[in-house]
Amino acid sequence: MTSLAQNLVGTAEKHGDRPAIKLDDAVLTYADLLAAARRTATLFASKGIEPGDRVGLQLPNVPAYPVSFFGALLAGAVVVPMNPLLKAREVEYYVKDSGAKIVVALEGMADAATEAARATGIELLVVGPLGAPDLPDTQAEDVERADDDTAVILYTSGTTGQPKGAELTHRNMATNCATSAETLFEITPDDVIMGCLPLFHVFGLTCGLNASVRSGSCLTLIPRFDGGKALEVIGRDKVTIFEGVPTMYNAMLNHPDRDQADLSTLRACASGGSAMPAEVMKGFEKAFDAIILEGYGLSETSPVSCFNHPDRERKPGTIGFPVRGMEQRIVDDEGKDVPDGEVGEIAIRGEGLMKGYWGRPDATKEAIPDGWFRSGDLATKDADGYYTIVDRKKEMIIRGGYNVYPREIEEALYEHPAVAEAAVIGMPDDEWGEEIGAAVALKSGQSAEPDELREHVKERLAAYKYPRRVWIVDELPKGPTGKILRREVSPPEK
């Protein structure tokens, strides 16, 4: 049995006195975490939660999250993670779609969950930062689950249509966190991992919480990411492993306090979620003397499927090659392999691939037509087996019959010294079908005119690729992990 909860049980037996979870001055040892999780499992059982029932967690990165997460798993339940910033209507959708019987929310942030629970008739459990206030004294017996039983239903971001719940099994998540811990980050009990990725997101859940618990290391939490706070915590807690998305690295790189920060304990940095701009990577590595390894994955793959491994050649700009237990191919629209160097869609299979979309057999069949999951990401593969993401299939711009990939234009914009962030989108155009637009946020204290930025790109890329329309914004829309959301970018009215 590879139950995720057994990772905690095993680590608590070996390293019970070691710190497991830290939030500023609050510290839970592994013995504390297991005891609190088992008492939480008892609480869930007292509220009628049975093996296989769904438990919604609408919590930020506070110790109550791992306590509730492992409590639900020890009770044999299925966890449904939710962004704590969701509105009541959105929580209601997740609850109804998953059939959750209870939702756990944090005091002071429970309005949406309260309203959704009232509308759906399910139970609401409001907890403090360390967990439920009145836990039972007794600890329930751990409920065993099979490898192929569902552990988590992770809702995808819903680029098109309503979000779908990816069913991830105990085996999916346990094997992926083991691969991450052993072969990608080489985690030991002496490591301190930065927990700034949301735990309700698959990257933070697998590579942060689950990999940390499996390895007996300490996860130091930040409830909501802030560049200055991250710099402070890395120095204070002597963080050795930082996992983040590009916007997090960019925020630390451009923070006014960066020169006073001590990041000397960092030994491993990983980036995923979206493409790392080359200028951000170079700037961060130079400023902090730390190497960033890029990887790739999705909610549907638990998530890591590809990575620049620490013991092999690093190729900046690539996502590396498939990780242990996973396979990748580049295919055309018919599912046939394309030659090395040509653009196609990433297809994935392996031990991390989801069971399917919860309650949606048709969507599952469409996504996995032949045993290979179609990612929707366009990429190339070189002769050494390293993959390079070109762009999202649905975000590719077709201008006058030419394929234009937003990432390539964004990379050129990042090379301008005044540019902090950029998002390139396609806009309907009567003459060309689609025209190219770019929203740009500037670094603090810097200035640049749209015409200047347009010419900057025009000098670097083919004539059909440069953005005909550029506009300056205060900030770009971002998802829960800090990933820039192109789909929410729109040009201002002329």
MARPAMI-953488 format. One record per residue (C-alpha): residue number from 1; residue in one letter; chain; z, x, y. Coordinates in pm, 1 decimal. Example, Ala and Ser with C-alpha at 12.3 -4.5 7.8 and 13.67 -1.06 7.14 Angstrom:
! residues 2
k:r:c:up:east:north
1:A:A:780.0:1230.0:-450.0
2:S:A:714.0:1367.0:-106.0
END
This chain:
! residues 494
k:r:c:up:east:north
1:M:A:0.0:0.0:0.0
2:T:A:-96.7:137.0:344.7
3:S:A:87.8:-117.2:558.6
4:L:A:122.3:-8.9:918.2
5:A:A:489.2:-107.4:911.7
6:Q:A:555.1:137.8:628.5
7:N:A:458.6:420.0:865.5
8:L:A:763.4:330.8:1072.6
9:V:A:988.0:296.4:766.6
10:G:A:882.0:636.5:633.4
11:T:A:916.5:814.8:966.9
12:A:A:1259.5:661.9:1034.5
13:E:A:1377.8:795.5:697.4
14:K:A:1259.7:1149.3:782.1
15:H:A:1314.1:1163.4:1158.0
16:G:A:1565.7:888.9:1237.8
17:D:A:1738.9:1084.0:1515.1
18:R:A:1419.6:1190.3:1693.1
19:P:A:1300.1:1001.1:2003.9
20:A:A:1028.3:750.6:1920.0
21:I:A:973.6:555.7:2242.7
22:K:A:1065.0:655.8:2596.4
23:L:A:1040.9:464.5:2923.8
24:D:A:1189.5:675.4:3202.7
25:D:A:1562.3:694.2:3113.2
26:A:A:1543.9:446.6:2822.7
27:V:A:1499.0:610.1:2481.6
28:L:A:1470.5:456.0:2133.4
29:T:A:1508.7:687.2:1834.8
30:Y:A:1314.1:610.8:1518.7
31:A:A:1631.5:470.2:1363.1
32:D:A:1677.8:248.6:1671.9
33:L:A:1317.4:131.4:1660.6
34:L:A:1325.6:41.1:1291.3
35:A:A:1657.6:-140.8:1320.8
36:A:A:1539.3:-340.3:1624.5
37:A:A:1207.7:-419.0:1453.2
38:R:A:1383.2:-543.7:1138.5
39:R:A:1618.2:-764.4:1340.2
40:T:A:1315.8:-895.7:1531.1
41:A:A:1150.7:-973.8:1196.1
42:T:A:1463.4:-1175.4:1108.3
43:L:A:1432.2:-1358.7:1439.9
44:F:A:1065.8:-1440.5:1373.7
45:A:A:1152.9:-1569.0:1027.1
46:S:A:1426.3:-1790.2:1174.6
47:K:A:1161.6:-1944.5:1398.1
48:G:A:944.8:-2035.7:1100.8
49:I:A:709.4:-1739.8:1098.6
50:E:A:576.4:-1682.1:746.9
51:P:A:350.3:-1408.7:603.1
52:G:A:1.6:-1444.1:743.9
53:D:A:110.6:-1641.1:1052.0
54:R:A:-14.8:-1514.8:1387.4
55:V:A:221.0:-1382.9:1655.4
56:G:A:87.8:-1338.3:2010.3
57:L:A:218.8:-1044.7:2215.3
58:Q:A:163.2:-1066.8:2590.7
59:L:A:353.3:-755.0:2690.4
60:P:A:295.1:-446.1:2904.7
61:N:A:383.8:-92.0:2790.5
62:V:A:758.6:-130.9:2751.4
63:P:A:974.0:-60.6:2441.6
64:A:A:972.0:-433.7:2363.0
65:Y:A:607.9:-393.6:2263.5
66:P:A:657.1:-161.0:1963.5
67:V:A:976.9:-346.5:1869.6
68:S:A:791.2:-680.7:1863.3
69:F:A:475.3:-532.3:1708.4
70:F:A:653.0:-376.3:1411.9
71:G:A:890.3:-672.1:1389.4
72:A:A:593.8:-903.2:1338.6
73:L:A:438.3:-671.2:1078.9
74:L:A:768.1:-635.1:889.5
75:A:A:782.1:-1015.7:877.2
76:G:A:433.0:-1013.9:723.1
77:A:A:275.0:-1168.5:1032.2
78:V:A:-53.9:-1090.8:1205.1
79:V:A:-28.1:-958.0:1561.4
80:V:A:-253.0:-1095.9:1836.7
81:P:A:-228.6:-855.0:2133.7
82:M:A:-295.1:-1000.1:2480.6
83:N:A:-326.5:-848.9:2824.0
84:P:A:-10.2:-937.3:3021.4
85:L:A:-230.7:-1009.6:3324.1
86:L:A:-414.5:-1295.7:3150.8
87:K:A:-392.8:-1635.1:3317.1
88:A:A:-256.0:-1942.1:3141.0
89:R:A:-600.6:-2076.1:3053.0
90:E:A:-692.6:-1745.5:2889.3
91:V:A:-365.9:-1725.2:2692.9
92:E:A:-422.0:-2081.4:2578.7
93:Y:A:-766.6:-1983.9:2446.5
94:Y:A:-626.8:-1687.7:2249.4
95:V:A:-345.9:-1902.0:2107.7
96:K:A:-574.1:-2186.6:2004.1
97:D:A:-847.6:-1962.4:1863.5
98:S:A:-607.9:-1749.0:1659.2
99:G:A:-377.5:-2034.9:1562.4
100:A:A:-73.7:-1836.3:1680.4
101:K:A:264.2:-2001.0:1616.6
102:I:A:459.7:-1805.2:1876.2
103:V:A:387.8:-1592.8:2182.1
104:V:A:615.2:-1315.6:2308.1
105:A:A:618.1:-1241.0:2682.3
106:L:A:821.2:-1023.1:2919.6
107:E:A:1074.8:-1172.0:3156.0
108:G:A:932.8:-1182.5:3506.8
109:M:A:576.1:-1190.8:3368.3
110:A:A:599.4:-1498.0:3145.3
111:D:A:451.8:-1771.8:3367.5
112:A:A:110.8:-1776.9:3199.3
113:A:A:259.6:-1766.0:2850.0
114:T:A:506.3:-2041.4:2942.0
115:E:A:228.0:-2267.1:3064.7
116:A:A:8.8:-2191.0:2762.0
117:A:A:295.7:-2251.1:2518.8
118:R:A:369.0:-2584.3:2685.8
119:A:A:1.6:-2684.7:2665.8
120:T:A:-36.5:-2587.5:2298.7
121:G:A:307.3:-2682.2:2172.0
122:I:A:384.5:-2339.1:2026.3
123:E:A:708.0:-2145.0:2058.9
124:L:A:767.7:-1902.5:2346.5
125:L:A:993.2:-1598.4:2315.1
126:V:A:1079.1:-1430.5:2645.3
127:V:A:1213.5:-1076.1:2602.1
128:G:A:1349.9:-798.3:2819.3
129:P:A:1199.4:-448.1:2845.2
130:L:A:1387.0:-337.4:2530.6
131:G:A:1321.7:-652.5:2327.9
132:A:A:1476.1:-992.8:2261.3
133:P:A:1822.9:-1024.3:2419.3
134:D:A:2001.6:-1196.9:2128.2
135:L:A:1874.5:-1036.6:1808.7
136:P:A:2038.5:-1137.7:1480.2
137:D:A:2284.4:-890.7:1331.0
138:T:A:2112.4:-911.0:993.2
139:Q:A:1794.6:-725.5:902.6
140:A:A:1541.4:-912.5:691.3
141:E:A:1380.8:-760.0:383.7
142:D:A:1044.8:-605.5:466.1
143:V:A:755.4:-829.0:364.7
144:E:A:489.9:-645.0:167.7
145:R:A:126.4:-692.1:259.7
146:A:A:-189.7:-583.0:79.3
147:D:A:-426.4:-321.9:218.9
148:D:A:-691.3:-584.5:293.5
149:D:A:-454.5:-833.0:456.3
150:T:A:-512.9:-873.6:828.3
151:A:A:-266.0:-680.6:1045.5
152:V:A:-408.7:-741.6:1392.4
153:I:A:-658.9:-975.0:1556.3
154:L:A:-794.2:-789.4:1858.6
155:Y:A:-1001.7:-995.0:2097.4
156:T:A:-1310.7:-822.3:2229.6
157:S:A:-1374.3:-824.0:2602.6
158:G:A:-1637.4:-1094.9:2581.4
159:T:A:-1927.2:-928.8:2762.8
160:T:A:-2125.8:-1235.6:2666.5
161:G:A:-1963.8:-1568.4:2586.6
162:Q:A:-1599.5:-1613.9:2495.1
163:P:A:-1397.9:-1331.5:2338.8
164:K:A:-1411.8:-1297.7:1959.7
165:G:A:-1116.7:-1183.1:1750.5
166:A:A:-1184.5:-872.6:1541.9
167:E:A:-978.0:-890.8:1222.1
168:L:A:-838.0:-545.7:1150.5
169:T:A:-663.6:-495.9:817.2
170:H:A:-360.6:-280.1:739.7
171:R:A:-597.0:-34.5:571.1
172:N:A:-836.4:-33.3:868.4
173:M:A:-565.5:59.3:1115.9
174:A:A:-353.4:281.2:890.8
175:T:A:-644.8:500.6:787.2
176:N:A:-782.4:525.9:1140.4
177:C:A:-448.1:624.9:1288.2
178:A:A:-402.6:880.0:1006.6
179:T:A:-744.5:1029.4:1081.5
180:S:A:-663.0:1041.5:1453.6
181:A:A:-323.9:1202.7:1395.9
182:E:A:-432.6:1455.9:1136.3
183:T:A:-785.4:1563.2:1224.3
184:L:A:-835.1:1481.9:1593.3
185:F:A:-501.9:1545.9:1766.0
186:E:A:-318.7:1737.1:1489.0
187:I:A:5.6:1564.1:1589.2
188:T:A:344.8:1698.5:1483.2
189:P:A:698.7:1562.5:1540.1
190:D:A:731.8:1809.1:1830.0
191:D:A:451.4:1644.6:2028.4
192:V:A:499.7:1411.2:2323.0
193:I:A:213.5:1165.2:2371.2
194:M:A:141.5:997.3:2703.7
195:G:A:150.7:620.3:2655.7
196:C:A:-47.5:510.3:2958.5
197:L:A:-327.7:339.3:2765.5
198:P:A:-235.6:-28.5:2722.6
199:L:A:-83.1:-94.4:2381.9
200:F:A:-264.4:-429.6:2372.8
201:H:A:-589.0:-229.2:2367.3
202:V:A:-711.9:-73.0:2042.9
203:F:A:-731.7:283.9:2183.5
204:G:A:-367.3:284.9:2293.2
205:L:A:-250.4:91.9:1986.5
206:T:A:-410.3:316.6:1723.6
207:C:A:-428.0:660.6:1884.7
208:G:A:-110.8:619.1:2088.0
209:L:A:150.0:400.7:1918.0
210:N:A:43.2:403.3:1552.7
211:A:A:-59.8:769.8:1540.7
212:S:A:264.8:866.2:1711.8
213:V:A:482.4:660.6:1475.3
214:R:A:301.5:795.4:1172.1
215:S:A:360.4:1153.0:1290.5
216:G:A:717.9:1121.8:1415.0
217:S:A:628.8:1223.8:1769.7
218:C:A:750.9:1069.5:2096.2
219:L:A:546.1:817.8:2293.9
220:T:A:643.3:813.2:2662.2
221:L:A:534.5:489.6:2827.5
222:I:A:394.0:393.0:3165.9
223:P:A:384.0:10.9:3203.8
224:R:A:86.0:20.9:3439.0
225:F:A:-122.7:327.3:3507.6
226:D:A:-84.3:514.9:3833.9
227:G:A:-224.7:865.6:3883.7
228:G:A:82.8:994.9:4063.8
229:K:A:321.6:848.9:3805.9
230:A:A:116.3:1002.0:3523.7
231:L:A:135.1:1348.1:3684.5
232:E:A:510.2:1305.8:3729.3
233:V:A:572.5:1195.5:3367.4
234:I:A:358.9:1473.7:3216.9
235:G:A:575.4:1731.2:3395.3
236:R:A:906.5:1551.5:3341.8
237:D:A:865.6:1479.2:2970.2
238:K:A:657.7:1787.9:2886.4
239:V:A:369.4:1577.6:2755.3
240:T:A:148.8:1766.4:2508.3
241:I:A:-119.8:1505.1:2433.9
242:F:A:-293.6:1292.4:2695.9
243:E:A:-522.6:1007.6:2589.1
244:G:A:-706.7:816.8:2858.7
245:V:A:-1024.4:669.6:2997.1
246:P:A:-1234.8:852.7:3259.1
247:T:A:-1091.0:660.7:3554.7
248:M:A:-742.4:788.0:3462.6
249:Y:A:-858.6:1149.3:3466.6
250:N:A:-1037.8:1083.1:3795.1
251:A:A:-722.4:930.3:3948.6
252:M:A:-511.7:1233.7:3857.7
253:L:A:-780.8:1477.0:3970.5
254:N:A:-807.2:1314.2:4313.1
255:H:A:-437.2:1243.5:4364.4
256:P:A:-288.9:1408.3:4676.2
257:D:A:5.7:1546.3:4472.2
258:R:A:-205.9:1710.6:4205.6
259:D:A:-146.0:2067.8:4326.9
260:Q:A:229.8:2022.1:4289.8
261:A:A:201.6:1876.2:3938.3
262:D:A:292.1:2076.3:3627.8
263:L:A:54.1:2000.3:3341.6
264:S:A:110.1:2330.8:3164.4
265:T:A:244.2:2165.2:2846.7
266:L:A:-80.7:1976.2:2777.9
267:R:A:-251.8:2107.0:2464.3
268:A:A:-490.1:1819.3:2390.7
269:C:A:-673.9:1568.0:2610.1
270:A:A:-894.2:1290.8:2474.5
271:S:A:-1125.1:1057.2:2661.2
272:G:A:-1285.7:736.5:2540.6
273:G:A:-1356.1:379.5:2646.8
274:S:A:-1656.0:474.8:2860.4
275:A:A:-1866.9:779.0:2938.2
276:M:A:-1686.9:1068.1:3107.2
277:P:A:-1881.4:1176.2:3420.6
278:A:A:-1961.6:1546.4:3390.1
279:E:A:-1827.1:1622.4:3738.3
280:V:A:-1492.9:1458.3:3660.8
281:M:A:-1461.0:1653.1:3336.2
282:K:A:-1543.6:1985.3:3500.7
283:G:A:-1312.9:1916.3:3794.0
284:F:A:-1015.7:1815.1:3576.9
285:E:A:-1052.3:2107.6:3340.4
286:K:A:-1073.2:2353.3:3628.1
287:A:A:-780.6:2201.0:3818.6
288:F:A:-542.6:2172.0:3522.7
289:D:A:-669.8:2430.9:3274.0
290:A:A:-701.1:2165.3:3004.7
291:I:A:-991.8:2087.1:2773.4
292:I:A:-1102.9:1723.6:2736.5
293:L:A:-1252.1:1609.2:2406.3
294:E:A:-1467.4:1297.4:2420.5
295:G:A:-1478.2:1038.5:2146.6
296:Y:A:-1609.6:691.8:2077.3
297:G:A:-1502.6:372.6:1908.7
298:L:A:-1474.3:-4.1:1939.3
299:S:A:-1224.4:-277.9:1867.8
300:E:A:-1431.1:-359.7:1560.3
301:T:A:-1387.2:-5.1:1418.9
302:S:A:-1008.2:29.8:1465.8
303:P:A:-1134.6:211.9:1692.3
304:V:A:-1236.2:578.8:1643.1
305:S:A:-1569.4:640.6:1472.7
306:C:A:-1693.2:956.3:1646.2
307:F:A:-1520.2:1251.2:1817.1
308:N:A:-1557.2:1608.4:1939.0
309:H:A:-1328.8:1764.0:1677.0
310:P:A:-1085.0:2035.6:1791.4
311:D:A:-1191.2:2277.4:1515.5
312:R:A:-1564.7:2254.1:1581.1
313:E:A:-1798.7:2330.7:1868.1
314:R:A:-1739.3:2103.3:2165.0
315:K:A:-2050.7:1961.8:2327.4
316:P:A:-1958.5:1814.0:2668.4
317:G:A:-2144.1:1491.3:2739.4
318:T:A:-2156.9:1399.8:2370.4
319:I:A:-1914.5:1186.7:2169.6
320:G:A:-1916.0:1439.9:1885.6
321:F:A:-1984.6:1345.2:1526.0
322:P:A:-1840.4:1083.8:1284.8
323:V:A:-1471.9:1114.5:1198.7
324:R:A:-1326.1:1125.8:847.6
325:G:A:-1387.5:801.0:663.6
326:M:A:-1658.3:674.1:900.3
327:E:A:-2038.9:688.9:895.7
328:Q:A:-2284.7:645.4:1185.3
329:R:A:-2660.2:607.2:1216.3
330:I:A:-2907.9:549.2:1498.2
331:V:A:-3130.6:253.2:1414.1
332:D:A:-3413.2:49.7:1565.6
333:D:A:-3422.0:-329.4:1598.5
334:E:A:-3523.2:-358.4:1231.4
335:G:A:-3229.6:-147.6:1114.2
336:K:A:-3441.8:156.3:1028.5
337:D:A:-3330.8:509.9:1115.5
338:V:A:-3492.9:662.4:1423.9
339:P:A:-3579.4:1033.8:1441.1
340:D:A:-3330.1:1280.6:1592.1
341:G:A:-3354.1:1286.4:1970.3
342:E:A:-3488.7:931.8:2002.8
343:V:A:-3290.2:642.9:2147.9
344:G:A:-3163.5:370.9:1916.9
345:E:A:-2855.6:157.9:1851.4
346:I:A:-2543.2:302.5:1692.7
347:A:A:-2467.8:142.9:1354.3
348:I:A:-2131.4:208.1:1186.8
349:R:A:-1958.5:154.8:855.1
350:G:A:-1648.0:297.1:689.9
351:E:A:-1278.9:247.0:629.6
352:G:A:-1207.4:144.4:990.4
353:L:A:-1468.7:-133.3:1003.9
354:M:A:-1316.4:-476.3:1063.0
355:K:A:-1295.9:-750.1:804.3
356:G:A:-1497.7:-968.4:1042.2
357:Y:A:-1460.9:-1191.0:1346.7
358:W:A:-1175.2:-1438.2:1305.1
359:G:A:-1312.5:-1779.1:1207.4
360:R:A:-1671.3:-1681.9:1296.0
361:P:A:-1876.2:-1605.8:983.7
362:D:A:-2206.4:-1643.8:1170.0
363:A:A:-2104.5:-1393.4:1438.8
364:T:A:-1981.3:-1157.5:1166.8
365:K:A:-2314.4:-1178.9:982.2
366:E:A:-2503.2:-1113.7:1305.7
367:A:A:-2288.4:-810.6:1387.3
368:I:A:-2287.6:-671.6:1031.5
369:P:A:-2619.9:-786.3:882.0
370:D:A:-2642.2:-521.9:608.7
371:G:A:-2299.3:-362.9:582.0
372:W:A:-2358.3:-162.5:902.2
373:F:A:-2194.8:-286.0:1222.4
374:R:A:-2434.3:-303.3:1519.3
375:S:A:-2239.7:-161.6:1813.7
376:G:A:-2465.2:-265.1:2101.3
377:D:A:-2452.5:95.9:2227.0
378:L:A:-2769.0:298.9:2270.1
379:A:A:-2752.1:667.3:2180.1
380:T:A:-2935.0:972.3:2050.8
381:K:A:-2837.3:1216.8:1777.0
382:D:A:-2918.1:1587.6:1787.3
383:A:A:-3003.3:1820.8:1499.6
384:D:A:-2634.9:1916.7:1461.2
385:G:A:-2528.7:1554.4:1414.3
386:Y:A:-2370.9:1512.4:1759.8
387:Y:A:-2420.2:1174.0:1926.2
388:T:A:-2482.2:1110.8:2296.3
389:I:A:-2433.2:762.9:2441.2
390:V:A:-2720.3:655.6:2662.1
391:D:A:-2589.3:312.6:2761.6
392:R:A:-2495.6:-35.7:2651.7
393:K:A:-2795.5:-212.0:2504.0
394:K:A:-2736.8:-517.3:2723.0
395:E:A:-2684.5:-306.6:3037.9
396:M:A:-3009.4:-112.7:3010.9
397:I:A:-3232.4:-185.6:3310.3
398:I:A:-3605.4:-238.7:3257.2
399:R:A:-3784.3:-160.9:3582.9
400:G:A:-4159.6:-208.6:3578.2
401:G:A:-4166.4:-156.9:3201.5
402:Y:A:-3959.7:163.8:3212.7
403:N:A:-3617.7:183.4:3048.3
404:V:A:-3352.2:296.4:3296.3
405:Y:A:-3001.5:382.0:3179.1
406:P:A:-2724.6:323.6:3437.6
407:R:A:-2516.8:613.5:3309.5
408:E:A:-2782.8:870.4:3400.2
409:I:A:-2793.0:745.3:3760.4
410:E:A:-2413.5:731.2:3781.5
411:E:A:-2394.1:1093.5:3666.7
412:A:A:-2624.3:1192.2:3953.6
413:L:A:-2411.7:996.7:4203.4
414:Y:A:-2093.0:1168.5:4080.9
415:E:A:-2249.1:1500.8:4174.0
416:H:A:-2226.6:1401.7:4541.2
417:P:A:-1904.7:1550.8:4681.2
418:A:A:-1796.9:1228.2:4853.1
419:V:A:-1832.6:998.9:4551.5
420:A:A:-1517.1:895.8:4363.5
421:E:A:-1664.4:622.6:4141.0
422:A:A:-2003.5:458.7:4089.7
423:A:A:-2145.0:163.6:3898.2
424:V:A:-2518.5:104.7:3858.1
425:I:A:-2657.8:-239.7:3774.4
426:G:A:-2989.6:-416.1:3736.4
427:M:A:-3084.0:-683.7:3990.4
428:P:A:-3356.0:-947.8:3941.9
429:D:A:-3677.3:-853.6:4123.2
430:D:A:-4002.7:-1049.1:4150.1
431:E:A:-4224.1:-739.9:4158.8
432:W:A:-4054.8:-503.9:3911.7
433:G:A:-3864.7:-747.9:3687.4
434:E:A:-3543.1:-562.4:3763.6
435:E:A:-3446.4:-337.9:4050.2
436:I:A:-3170.3:-76.9:4051.4
437:G:A:-2854.6:-116.7:4258.0
438:A:A:-2550.4:107.5:4293.1
439:A:A:-2197.2:24.8:4408.4
440:V:A:-2010.8:335.9:4520.8
441:A:A:-1644.1:400.4:4603.2
442:L:A:-1581.1:712.2:4811.2
443:K:A:-1301.3:967.4:4784.0
444:S:A:-1016.1:931.4:5029.9
445:G:A:-1105.6:1090.9:5362.5
446:Q:A:-1473.3:1133.8:5267.5
447:S:A:-1776.5:959.0:5414.3
448:A:A:-2137.4:903.0:5311.3
449:E:A:-2410.0:660.6:5409.4
450:P:A:-2603.8:454.0:5153.8
451:D:A:-2931.5:618.5:5258.1
452:E:A:-2777.7:960.6:5202.0
453:L:A:-2663.1:865.9:4851.8
454:R:A:-2999.1:714.0:4766.7
455:E:A:-3178.6:1032.7:4871.7
456:H:A:-2925.3:1238.6:4676.3
457:V:A:-3026.9:1060.6:4354.3
458:K:A:-3395.7:1057.0:4443.5
459:E:A:-3393.5:1438.0:4456.9
460:R:A:-3249.9:1457.2:4105.5
461:L:A:-3419.2:1184.3:3902.1
462:A:A:-3765.8:1042.2:3844.4
463:A:A:-3899.9:813.4:4114.1
464:Y:A:-3859.0:496.5:3905.2
465:K:A:-3488.6:569.7:3844.4
466:Y:A:-3325.0:608.5:4183.3
467:P:A:-3133.9:305.7:4320.1
468:R:A:-3331.4:118.7:4583.9
469:R:A:-3011.8:-47.2:4703.6
470:V:A:-2676.1:129.6:4751.1
471:W:A:-2359.7:-23.8:4895.0
472:I:A:-2014.1:117.1:4961.9
473:V:A:-1705.4:-60.3:4820.2
474:D:A:-1332.2:1.5:4852.7
475:E:A:-1289.1:-2.8:4475.4
476:L:A:-1479.3:-103.2:4162.1
477:P:A:-1372.0:-380.4:3923.2
478:K:A:-1193.1:-247.0:3616.8
479:G:A:-1075.6:-378.3:3282.0
480:P:A:-725.4:-343.7:3136.5
481:T:A:-772.8:20.1:3034.2
482:G:A:-922.9:116.0:3371.6
483:K:A:-1279.6:106.0:3240.8
484:I:A:-1528.5:17.5:3515.4
485:L:A:-1678.3:-326.1:3449.7
486:R:A:-2045.1:-317.8:3545.0
487:R:A:-2084.2:-685.0:3456.6
488:E:A:-1850.3:-780.3:3742.8
489:V:A:-2034.8:-568.9:4000.2
490:S:A:-2266.9:-758.8:4232.4
491:P:A:-2444.0:-658.6:4553.6
492:P:A:-2323.0:-797.7:4885.6
493:E:A:-2542.9:-1060.2:5044.6
494:K:A:-2797.7:-909.2:5279.2
END
